[in-house]
Amino acid sequence: MFEQENMDTGSAPGPRVLVWPSWWYPNRNAPLGGLFVNRQTAAIAAFCPTAVLFVTPDPSLKTQREIVYEVENGLPTVRVYFRPAPPSPWQALSNTLRFMAAASAGRRALPLSFQKPDLIQVQVTPPIGLILFLRFFWRRMPLVFSEHWTQYLLPPGRGNRLRTWFIRRFSAHCAAVTTVSEMLAQGMRAHGLRAPLWRVIGNVIDPEIFFPEKKNTSRNVFSILHVSFQKKSKNIAGIIRVMGILARHRPDIHLLVIGDGPTREECEEQARFLGLLNRVVFFKDPLPEKEVAAAMRQGDILVVFSEIETFSCVAAEALASGLAVVSTPTAVAEYLPEGSGILVPFGDENALGSALEKMVDRLPTFDGALGRRIVTERFAPREIGRRFHDLFQRVLGKV
């Protein structure tokens, strides 16, 4: 996190920004939830006076709601927990009203200067309660909508029609929409979302946390890493099958899978069935950010075999750490420099095996400097903060 200050940006101090994460932000029930939103917010706070309002349901509450106000590294943060409605035909409506009441209480708990900010940034597609609250209580406030959600990369027409109507109206009412990749922007437009101004502003990658370390090129074993919340779309099962084939003639390649999730158990069982577990394929529970960075410094190649990614922070972190990246052509393709990795077709396990083997053979002469430079230039905290600052100034008519 960064101390909140008005850096010398060559202009007047930035506008007062209220960041409102819709679903994901670190909280007591999900300490690691929405870290990417938290990092973007910290980057913005280095250029603009910034506060956070986060409203979330908490089924464990004994009371109607609870408000927690903290100043985190200079960032005023209000978290409002509310008790969700019990199951009933009116549950959705009841939760919307409870959300709006909680949001109203949270607004009053903000510092006075942020109860009427210059601009509100909504992070991730908002629930209907948030949209209605903004329309009723901050009707004329300039809004910037920043999206990360993979849902927009799926075919349109699958969602609730009423909710889709609300989201389209909300987007059109916003002064600007930002996405973490051009791929995501195209997906949102395919879903019928429109806005006066679009910008692609990536996620924050801190090069002071993710940095390379000189490796011994005469090692006998090379390490392939995979880091994710383990679910079906990450296709870890496919990676393990590829490792089973490579292990027959490449005993110098090991795979370390870091993370947890709904497919973790079956993937471990698959590795055990193939005779790979704790011999060729190793699993670790989720690690804090700095320990992930340390694991990357010890690794050689990051593999991403996902069916869908709007950005893939882990791929950018790997590049910043000097690793090669082998990935499917998700949004990773928008920032993967030529020579810093290989893109393989979705679901093509033969291509993945060939790419991994090719990259391992290139490791003795591989130079990760270009990948690190690209990530540092495009996604370092100061660059992301500067780009949001410039966008906010434009939205407010100051440039």
C-alpha positions in Angstrom: 0.0 0.0 0.0 1.1 3.6 -0.5 0.8 6.6 1.7 -2.0 8.9 0.5 -0.4 12.1 -0.8 -0.7 14.6 -3.6 2.3 13.6 -5.7 3.8 16.1 -8.2 1.7 15.2 -11.3 2.3 18.5 -13.0 -1.3 19.6 -12.2 -3.4 20.7 -9.3 -4.1 18.1 -6.5 -6.4 15.4 -7.7 -10.1 15.2 -7.2 -11.7 13.6 -4.1 -12.5 10.0 -5.1 -14.8 7.6 -3.4 -14.0 4.0 -4.4 -17.0 1.7 -4.1 -16.1 -2.0 -4.6 -19.2 -3.9 -5.5 -18.4 -7.5 -4.4 -14.7 -8.0 -3.9 -12.6 -6.2 -1.3 -10.5 -7.5 1.6 -12.8 -7.9 4.6 -13.0 -10.0 7.8 -14.8 -12.9 5.9 -12.5 -12.8 2.9 -9.1 -11.3 3.9 -7.6 -11.9 0.4 -10.8 -11.1 -1.6 -10.4 -8.4 -4.2 -6.8 -7.7 -3.6 -6.6 -6.4 -7.2 -9.2 -3.8 -6.4 -7.3 -2.9 -3.2 -4.1 -2.4 -5.2 -5.8 -0.2 -7.8 -7.3 1.9 -5.0 -3.9 2.3 -3.3 -2.4 3.5 -6.6 -5.2 6.0 -7.1 -4.8 7.2 -3.5 -1.2 8.2 -4.3 -2.5 10.8 -6.8 -6.0 11.7 -5.4 -7.5 12.1 -2.0 -9.4 8.7 -1.8 -11.7 6.9 0.5 -13.4 3.4 0.3 -17.0 2.4 1.0 -17.7 -1.4 0.9 -21.0 -2.9 1.7 -21.3 -6.7 2.0 -23.7 -9.3 3.5 -22.6 -11.3 6.5 -24.9 -14.2 7.5 -23.2 -14.5 10.9 -24.4 -11.1 12.1 -26.6 -11.1 15.1 -27.6 -7.5 14.6 -29.1 -5.8 11.5 -25.8 -4.3 10.5 -22.3 -3.4 11.6 -20.1 -0.5 10.5 -16.3 -0.7 10.7 -14.3 2.4 10.1 -10.5 2.2 9.7 -7.7 4.3 8.2 -5.5 1.9 6.3 -2.2 3.3 5.2 -3.8 6.8 5.1 -6.9 5.5 3.2 -10.2 6.1 5.1 -12.2 2.8 4.7 -15.7 2.1 5.7 -16.9 -1.5 5.7 -20.6 -2.1 6.3 -21.7 -5.7 7.0 -25.5 -6.4 6.9 -27.5 -9.4 7.7 -29.0 -10.9 4.5 -32.7 -11.6 4.4 -33.9 -15.2 5.0 -35.1 -17.3 2.1 -38.5 -16.3 0.8 -40.1 -15.3 -2.5 -39.2 -11.7 -1.6 -35.6 -12.4 -0.7 -34.0 -10.5 -3.6 -36.1 -7.4 -3.0 -35.4 -7.6 0.8 -31.7 -7.8 0.2 -31.7 -4.9 -2.2 -33.5 -2.7 0.5 -31.1 -4.0 3.2 -28.1 -3.1 1.0 -29.4 0.4 0.4 -30.0 1.0 4.1 -26.5 -0.3 4.9 -25.1 1.9 2.2 -26.9 4.9 3.6 -25.4 4.2 7.0 -22.0 3.7 5.5 -22.2 7.0 3.7 -22.8 8.8 7.0 -19.8 7.1 8.5 -17.4 8.5 5.8 -15.3 11.6 6.6 -17.3 14.7 5.7 -15.2 15.5 2.7 -16.1 12.1 1.1 -19.8 12.3 1.8 -19.9 14.6 -1.2 -16.9 13.5 -3.3 -15.9 14.9 -6.6 -16.3 11.5 -8.3 -17.3 7.9 -7.5 -15.5 4.9 -8.9 -17.5 1.7 -8.9 -15.4 -1.3 -9.0 -16.9 -4.4 -10.7 -20.5 -4.8 -12.0 -22.7 -3.5 -9.2 -25.7 -5.1 -7.5 -29.1 -3.5 -8.2 -29.0 -2.0 -4.7 -25.9 -0.1 -5.4 -27.2 1.2 -8.7 -30.5 2.4 -7.1 -28.6 4.0 -4.2 -26.4 6.0 -6.6 -29.5 7.0 -8.7 -31.4 8.2 -5.6 -28.7 9.7 -3.4 -25.8 10.7 -5.8 -27.8 11.3 -8.9 -25.6 14.0 -10.4 -22.3 12.6 -9.2 -19.8 11.7 -12.0 -19.3 7.9 -12.1 -16.4 5.9 -13.4 -17.2 2.1 -13.7 -14.1 -0.1 -13.6 -14.5 -3.8 -14.5 -12.5 -7.0 -14.0 -15.3 -9.7 -14.3 -14.8 -12.7 -16.5 -18.6 -13.0 -17.1 -18.4 -10.6 -20.0 -16.2 -13.0 -21.9 -19.0 -15.6 -22.0 -21.7 -15.5 -24.7 -24.3 -12.8 -24.0 -27.9 -13.6 -23.2 -27.4 -15.9 -20.2 -28.0 -13.5 -17.4 -31.2 -12.3 -15.6 -32.9 -9.9 -18.1 -33.9 -7.4 -15.4 -30.4 -7.2 -14.0 -29.0 -6.9 -17.5 -31.3 -4.0 -18.2 -30.1 -2.3 -15.0 -26.4 -2.8 -15.8 -26.8 -1.4 -19.3 -28.6 1.7 -18.0 -25.9 2.1 -15.3 -23.1 1.8 -17.8 -24.7 4.4 -20.1 -25.1 6.8 -17.2 -21.4 6.5 -16.3 -19.0 9.2 -17.5 -16.4 6.5 -18.3 -15.8 2.7 -18.2 -12.4 1.2 -17.6 -11.4 -2.4 -18.2 -8.2 -4.3 -17.4 -7.9 -5.5 -21.0 -9.1 -4.7 -24.5 -10.5 -8.3 -24.6 -12.8 -7.4 -21.6 -13.9 -4.1 -23.2 -14.9 -6.0 -26.4 -16.8 -8.5 -24.3 -18.7 -5.8 -22.4 -19.7 -4.1 -25.7 -20.8 -7.5 -27.1 -23.1 -7.7 -24.0 -24.7 -4.4 -25.0 -22.9 -2.1 -22.5 -22.3 1.4 -23.8 -20.5 4.4 -22.3 -19.3 7.9 -23.5 -15.7 7.0 -22.8 -13.7 3.8 -22.6 -10.2 3.2 -21.2 -8.1 0.1 -20.8 -6.2 0.4 -17.5 -4.6 -2.8 -16.2 -4.2 -4.2 -12.8 -1.4 -3.1 -10.5 1.8 -5.2 -10.4 4.4 -4.0 -7.9 8.0 -4.5 -9.3 9.4 -3.9 -5.8 7.7 -7.1 -4.7 8.0 -9.1 -7.9 11.6 -9.0 -9.1 14.0 -11.5 -10.6 16.8 -13.3 -8.9 19.9 -14.8 -10.7 19.5 -18.5 -11.0 22.1 -21.3 -11.4 21.9 -22.3 -15.1 23.5 -25.7 -14.4 20.6 -27.0 -12.3 19.4 -30.5 -12.9 15.7 -29.7 -12.4 13.6 -26.8 -13.8 10.5 -25.6 -12.0 7.2 -24.9 -13.7 4.7 -22.9 -11.6 1.0 -22.6 -11.6 -0.7 -20.1 -9.2 -4.5 -19.7 -9.1 -7.8 -20.2 -7.3 -8.3 -23.7 -8.5 -11.5 -24.1 -10.4 -12.5 -25.9 -13.6 -11.8 -22.9 -16.0 -8.2 -22.9 -14.9 -7.8 -26.4 -16.5 -5.2 -27.6 -14.0 -6.2 -31.2 -14.9 -5.0 -30.6 -18.4 -1.6 -29.3 -17.1 -1.2 -32.4 -14.9 -2.0 -34.7 -17.9 0.7 -32.9 -19.9 3.2 -33.3 -17.0 2.4 -37.0 -17.0 3.5 -37.3 -20.6 6.6 -35.0 -20.2 7.7 -37.0 -17.1 8.3 -40.1 -19.3 11.3 -38.5 -21.0 12.0 -35.2 -19.2 12.8 -36.0 -15.5 14.3 -32.5 -15.3 10.8 -30.8 -15.2 8.7 -30.4 -12.1 5.4 -28.6 -11.5 4.5 -26.7 -8.4 0.8 -25.8 -8.0 0.1 -23.0 -5.5 -3.5 -22.3 -4.4 -6.8 -23.8 -3.3 -10.3 -24.1 -4.7 -13.1 -26.5 -5.7 -10.9 -28.7 -8.0 -7.9 -28.9 -5.7 -8.8 -32.3 -4.2 -9.6 -34.0 -7.6 -6.4 -32.6 -9.1 -4.3 -34.0 -6.3 -6.0 -37.3 -6.8 -5.4 -37.2 -10.5 -1.7 -36.6 -9.9 -1.6 -39.4 -7.4 -3.3 -41.8 -9.9 -0.7 -40.9 -12.5 2.1 -41.5 -10.1 3.2 -37.9 -10.2 2.2 -36.5 -6.7 5.1 -35.4 -4.6 7.5 -36.7 -7.3 6.8 -34.6 -10.4 3.8 -32.5 -9.3 3.7 -30.7 -6.0 0.9 -28.8 -4.3 1.0 -25.9 -1.9 -1.8 -24.1 -0.1 -2.3 -20.4 -0.9 0.6 -18.1 0.1 0.8 -14.5 1.0 1.8 -12.2 -1.8 5.5 -11.9 -0.8 5.8 -15.7 -0.5 4.3 -16.1 -3.9 6.9 -13.6 -5.2 9.6 -15.6 -3.5 8.4 -18.8 -5.1 8.5 -17.1 -8.5 12.1 -16.1 -7.9 12.9 -19.8 -7.5 10.8 -20.9 -10.5 11.5 -20.8 -14.2 8.3 -20.9 -16.2 4.7 -19.9 -15.3 2.0 -21.9 -17.0 -1.5 -20.6 -17.5 -3.9 -23.0 -19.3 -7.1 -21.1 -18.5 -10.2 -21.1 -20.7 -10.9 -17.5 -19.7 -8.9 -14.6 -18.2 -9.6 -10.9 -18.2 -6.0 -10.0 -17.2 -4.2 -12.7 -15.3 -2.3 -10.8 -12.6 -0.2 -13.9 -12.0 1.2 -13.9 -15.5 2.2 -10.2 -15.3 3.7 -10.9 -11.8 5.7 -13.8 -13.4 7.0 -11.5 -16.1 8.0 -8.9 -13.5 9.9 -11.7 -11.7 11.9 -12.6 -14.9 10.0 -15.8 -15.6 9.0 -17.1 -19.0 5.2 -17.5 -19.5 3.4 -20.2 -21.4 -0.3 -19.3 -21.7 -3.5 -19.7 -23.6 -4.4 -16.7 -25.7 -6.4 -14.9 -23.1 -5.8 -11.2 -22.2 -2.2 -12.3 -21.4 -1.6 -12.0 -25.2 -2.0 -8.2 -24.9 1.1 -7.7 -22.8 3.3 -10.8 -23.4 6.4 -9.6 -25.3 7.7 -11.7 -28.2 10.4 -14.0 -26.9 9.2 -13.9 -23.3 6.9 -16.8 -23.6 4.6 -18.9 -25.9 0.9 -18.8 -26.5 -0.9 -22.1 -27.1 -4.4 -22.8 -28.3 -7.2 -23.3 -25.7 -7.3 -26.9 -24.5 -4.5 -28.1 -26.8 -2.5 -30.4 -24.5 -0.1 -31.4 -27.2 0.7 -27.8 -27.9 1.1 -27.1 -24.2 3.6 -30.0 -23.8 5.6 -28.9 -26.8 5.7 -25.3 -25.6 6.8 -26.2 -22.1 9.5 -28.4 -23.4 10.7 -25.7 -25.8 10.8 -23.1 -23.1 12.7 -25.4 -20.8 15.3 -25.9 -23.5 15.6 -22.2 -23.9 16.1 -21.4 -20.2 19.9 -21.5 -20.1 19.9 -18.4 -22.5 16.6 -16.9 -21.6 16.5 -13.2 -20.7 13.5 -12.1 -18.8 14.5 -8.4 -18.8 12.1 -7.4 -21.6 9.1 -8.9 -19.9 9.9 -7.2 -16.7 10.4 -3.8 -18.5 7.0 -4.1 -20.2 5.2 -4.9 -17.0 7.0 -2.2 -15.1 6.2 0.4 -17.8 2.5 -0.5 -18.1 1.4 -1.8 -14.7 3.6 -0.3 -11.9 1.5 1.4 -9.2 2.6 4.9 -10.2 1.7 4.4 -13.8 -1.8 2.9 -12.9 -2.4 5.8 -10.5 -1.3 8.4 -13.0 -3.7 7.0 -15.7 -6.7 7.0 -13.4 -5.8 10.5 -12.2 -5.7 11.7 -15.8 -9.0 10.0 -16.6 -10.7 11.5 -13.5 -9.5 15.0 -14.5 -10.9 14.5 -18.0 -14.2 13.3 -16.6 -14.4 16.4 -14.4 -13.6 18.7 -17.4 -10.2 19.8 -15.9 -8.1 18.9 -18.9 
